[in-house]
Amino acid sequence: MSSKETFQEKSYRQHYEHFAEYSYGGNKEAHAKTWFEKDTVDAWRHQRMYQLLDPILIADPKAKWLTVGDGRYGKDANYILGKGCEALSSDISDYLLKEAKDIGYISEYKKENAESLSFQDSEFDYVFCKESYHHFPRPMLALYEMLRVANKGVILIEPNDNYINNKISEILFKKLKNIVKYLLRKNINNRHSFEESGNYVFCISRREIEKVALGLNYKIVAFKGINDAYFAGVEYEKLSEKGPLQKKVRLLISIANNLCKIGVMDYGIIAAMIFKKEPSKELLQQLAKNNYEIIHLPDNPYISG
């Protein structure tokens, strides 16, 4: 790192260059093309996350969306477009977005730094960020930027910070897991993790999102947790009841779901929604129907209006 280049600037550059090898002619182009498939185990995994948006897409079908950190061909925007809404895809890297636009996979895109968006205040109804928030070197800046350009709300789908525990059962279960790992001589120091693209993994929590909303005097947040599992090769295995990777993924998700139900662990991924305006009655009904936890936050008594 040069003396003139800050850490975040290096991060921006590295993330911009990350998709170069996945683009046309790159050495990972063939792997990237699997992201277009709709009948693989990996596609099924991501479809489960995209469906977390359905309550809003059903209740507010004319909404205008911005997707942030959507560099994998604009797949987030593609899902929204497929539901009949308007969506602009954005990412710090436009290698794959250019290709997606050329083949009609997305309607439009913009190269954007999530921590400094170029859009006007409240330019979009909703801003959606799926599994990208944890890549940003200064994610809170990005979240406030997303809130700035959103008119109705911001939706994050991100890894859940399972080190923020408030249940004795969860704390005891984690200690038990660490004991087992120690006996099996496995690394138990996984409190902090980094990814090959150069980022620290910023997990989110319900409490963290609540505090952001409270600080800006927003009145409603909503959460829903799901579990996921990944094994190398899921991008290539077709969905089949006999598929070995599909069996492994479904088994781990099922085990995690059962542990969540009995209260000994929390979900691995959470969808977090911050609403700048009170959602419509229909949207609240759709969220409740889809098992979202809807939280009404207290008003700031010292700043009215």
Residue pairs with C-beta under 8 A, 6 or more apart in sequence:
1 7
1 10
5 13
7 137
8 115
8 137
8 138
10 198
11 137
11 198
11 199
12 92
12 113
12 137
14 197
14 198
15 92
15 93
15 135
15 197
15 198
15 199
16 92
16 93
17 93
18 71
18 93
18 197
18 198
19 71
19 72
19 93
19 95
19 96
20 26
20 93
20 95
21 27
21 28
21 29
22 28
22 29
22 31
22 32
22 95
22 96
23 29
23 32
23 95
23 96
23 99
24 99
26 32
31 235
32 72
32 73
32 96
34 40
34 42
34 235
34 236
35 42
35 72
35 73
35 75
35 235
36 73
36 105
37 43
37 235
39 238
39 239
40 234
40 235
40 236
40 237
40 238
40 239
41 234
41 235
41 237
41 238
41 239
41 243
41 245
41 246
41 249
42 234
42 235
43 239
44 239
44 246
45 228
45 229
45 230
45 234
45 249
46 75
48 226
48 228
49 130
49 131
49 157
49 226
49 228
49 269
49 271
50 76
50 79
50 130
52 155
52 157
52 224
52 226
52 271
52 290
53 79
53 80
53 128
53 155
54 83
54 286
54 290
55 283
55 286
55 287
55 289
55 290
55 292
56 63
56 126
56 153
56 155
56 273
56 283
56 286
57 63
57 80
57 83
57 84
57 85
58 286
59 279
59 280
59 282
59 283
59 285
59 286
60 125
60 126
60 152
60 280
60 283
61 83
61 84
61 85
62 85
63 85
63 86
63 125
63 126
63 152
64 85
64 86
64 87
64 88
64 124
64 125
64 126
65 77
65 80
65 85
65 86
65 87
65 88
65 124
65 125
65 126
65 127
65 128
66 87
66 88
66 90
66 119
66 123
66 124
66 126
66 127
66 128
66 146
66 149
66 150
67 74
67 76
67 77
67 80
67 87
67 88
67 89
67 90
67 127
67 128
67 129
67 130
68 90
68 91
68 112
68 114
68 117
68 127
68 128
68 129
68 132
68 142
68 146
69 90
69 91
69 92
69 114
69 129
69 130
69 131
69 132
69 133
69 135
69 136
70 76
70 77
70 89
70 90
70 91
70 97
70 109
70 130
70 132
71 91
71 92
71 93
71 94
71 95
71 96
71 97
71 132
72 96
73 96
73 97
73 99
73 100
73 105
73 106
74 89
74 91
74 96
74 97
74 100
74 101
74 105
74 106
74 109
76 87
76 89
76 128
76 130
77 87
77 88
77 89
77 106
77 107
77 109
78 89
78 100
78 105
78 106
80 87
80 128
81 87
81 106
81 107
86 107
87 106
87 107
88 108
88 109
88 110
88 124
89 97
89 100
89 106
89 108
89 109
89 110
90 109
90 110
90 111
90 112
90 114
90 117
91 97
91 109
91 111
91 112
91 132
92 111
92 112
92 113
92 114
93 111
94 109
94 111
97 106
97 109
97 111
98 109
100 106
100 109
101 107
101 108
101 109
110 118
112 118
114 129
114 132
114 136
114 142
114 145
114 146
115 136
115 137
115 138
115 141
115 142
115 145
116 141
116 145
117 145
117 146
117 148
117 149
119 149
120 149
121 148
121 149
122 148
122 149
122 150
122 151
123 149
123 151
124 149
124 150
124 151
125 150
125 151
125 152
125 153
126 150
126 152
126 153
126 154
126 155
127 146
127 147
127 149
127 150
127 153
127 154
127 155
128 154
128 155
129 142
129 146
129 154
129 155
129 156
129 157
129 158
130 156
130 157
130 158
131 157
131 158
131 159
133 139
133 142
133 143
133 156
133 158
133 202
133 204
134 158
134 159
134 199
134 200
134 201
134 202
134 203
134 204
135 195
135 197
135 199
136 142
136 199
136 202
137 199
137 200
139 202
140 212
143 154
143 156
143 212
144 212
146 154
147 154
147 212
147 216
147 274
147 276
150 276
151 276
151 277
152 275
152 276
152 277
152 279
153 273
153 274
153 275
153 276
153 277
153 279
154 273
154 274
154 276
155 271
155 272
155 273
156 204
156 209
156 271
156 272
156 273
157 269
157 270
157 271
157 272
158 202
158 203
158 204
158 269
158 270
158 272
159 201
159 203
159 204
159 268
159 269
160 203
160 204
160 205
160 225
160 266
160 267
160 268
160 269
160 270
161 203
161 204
161 205
161 208
162 170
162 174
162 203
162 265
162 266
162 268
163 191
163 203
164 205
164 207
164 208
165 171
165 174
165 266
167 263
169 263
169 264
170 263
170 264
170 265
170 266
172 264
173 259
173 264
173 265
174 265
178 188
181 187
181 188
182 188
192 200
192 201
193 200
193 201
194 200
194 201
195 201
204 270
204 272
205 270
206 223
206 270
206 272
209 221
209 223
209 272
209 274
210 221
210 295
210 297
212 274
213 219
213 220
213 221
213 274
213 297
214 297
214 298
214 300
217 299
217 300
217 303
218 274
218 275
218 276
218 297
219 275
219 278
219 296
219 297
219 299
220 275
220 278
220 279
220 294
220 295
220 296
220 297
221 272
221 273
221 274
221 275
221 294
221 295
221 297
222 272
222 273
222 275
222 287
222 292
222 293
222 294
222 295
223 270
223 271
223 272
223 273
223 292
223 293
223 295
224 270
224 271
224 290
224 291
224 292
224 293
225 260
225 266
225 267
225 268
225 269
225 270
225 271
226 267
226 268
226 269
226 270
226 271
227 252
227 253
227 256
227 257
227 260
227 267
227 268
227 269
228 253
228 268
228 269
229 248
229 249
229 252
229 253
229 256
230 249
231 245
231 248
231 249
233 245
234 245
234 246
234 249
237 243
237 244
237 245
237 246
239 246
240 246
256 265
256 267
256 268
259 265
260 266
260 267
271 292
273 287
273 292
279 287
284 294
287 294
288 294
